[in-house]
Amino acid sequence: MKIISGKYKGRNLLGFNISGTRPTMDRVKESLFAMIQPSLNDALVLDLFAGSGNLGIEALSQGAKGIYLVDKNRKACNIILNNLKNLDAEDALVFCMDYLKALKKFSDNNILFDIIFIDPPYQTKLVELSVDRIVELGVLNKKGIIVVESDKLEKIIYPSCLEIVKSKKYGDKWVAILHYV
């Protein structure tokens, strides 16, 4: 995996092979970041189910002011930490914990995100559960966006206070961008 744009452009990221994970391919990432480019500058970004940190680190490279990367898998967290170290990246915090505990922690500390990436394992209800919890805990800035990846558009389930503003199919995956109505 490579960083496609910004201050770390062309730099390689370490990946891993853990069941249930799959990297966001470069062409998908390039298109996704073109869709959200206006929201990136000085954004506080949460990469939930971060894996290698690919999406969060790309956001940092393209102008985000800070990133929070969450994954409960220790191997994934070590990969993220190595990727950040190899880039000499600052303004990044890694949380090796369950997404629900992390969201609660952010809520308790009044942290509001401008962009939240959600790319959980596909054969789960984690999209719906995490989006519901994000709204319930109020960790998304009112003008913020949630970027969701799923294998089926109909699996991107969200409360009525949100709407899909953009969606696109890439091979076997869908990317949808949600924001408050």
C-alpha positions, 0 to 999 in steps of 0.5 A: 500500500502506498500513500497516494497524495500529500506530504507522505505521497509515495511512501509505503505502508506496512500491511498484514494478513489477518482474517476479516481484514482487507486493505482499501485499494489505491484506486478506491482510496484515490476516488474516496479522497477526491470525494472528501477533499473539501472536508480534509483541511484541518479536520480531526479524523477518526479511523475506526476499525483502522487495520493498518491505519491506511485511511487515517494516515492518508487523511493526515498526509492530505491535510488533516490536523490530527488522527485517532486510529482505533483497532482492537487487534494488537497485531493491527495496532503494532502495524499502525504504530510502525507505519506512524514511526516509519513516516515520522508522523505526528498528530496521531493517537492509536487506541488498541481497544474495542470500538465501543469503548473508544467511542465512549472514551471520546464522548467522555472527553468531549472529542468531536470528529470532522471525519469518521472512517468506518471500514469493519469486517463485512460479514457483521452488523458493525456498520449499523452498530457503530454509526448508531453509537457515534450518533448516540454519543455525539462524537461527530461534528454537526458538519462532519461526515462519516465515510463507510465501506461495505460489501453491500449498499443496503448494509449501510444502515443509519439513523434518520438524522443522517443521510447518504450524500454520495455513494459509489461502487468499486468492484465488490465494495461500496463507499458511502458518505453520510452527514447530518440532515 
